[in-house]
Amino acid sequence: MPVKPVIRSAMPADFEQWLPLWEGYNSFYERRVPGEVTRITWARFFDVYEPMHAVVAERDGRLVGLVHYLFHRNTAMLAPVCYLQDLYTAAEMRGQGVGRALIEAVYERAQEAGSPRVYWMTQESNATARRLYDQVAERSGFIQYRRQL
């Protein structure tokens, strides 16, 4: 039986192991994130004035997953809601509960912060992830629209 990963907040010393996971996530979604944005994003996770957070899954001293989330205001609620922005598990760890454990960690942290909701988006074609998401949350029925500026 595989050893369950340790789920914990990211630490500054994790950068070198976090980076390949981050790059894998960006590659999966076919997006290019400039190095400067990556460095600033990483720094925001450790800035007490930023609402952005990072949690990692670690197994045998190696990072095998990440989740990033942030809190923001909402016009229909008093407490900030939690947006789970990025979730990624190393390919060899998929199907072993890492993604679920990372989502649950965000739920716990959001609840501790008094947030009434956690939400996220995924691509419609991401069938593998959607099977998990259908088990741990409900679909909102909303469709995202956007315009690049």
ABEGO torsion letter per residue (X at the ends): XBBBBBBBBBBAAAAAAAAAAAAAAAAAAGBBBBAAAAAAAAAAAABAABABBBBBBBBGGBBABBBBBBBBBBAABABBBBBBABBBBBAAABGAGAAAAAAAAAAAAAAAAGBABBBBBBBAABAAAAAAAAAABBBAGBBBBBBBX
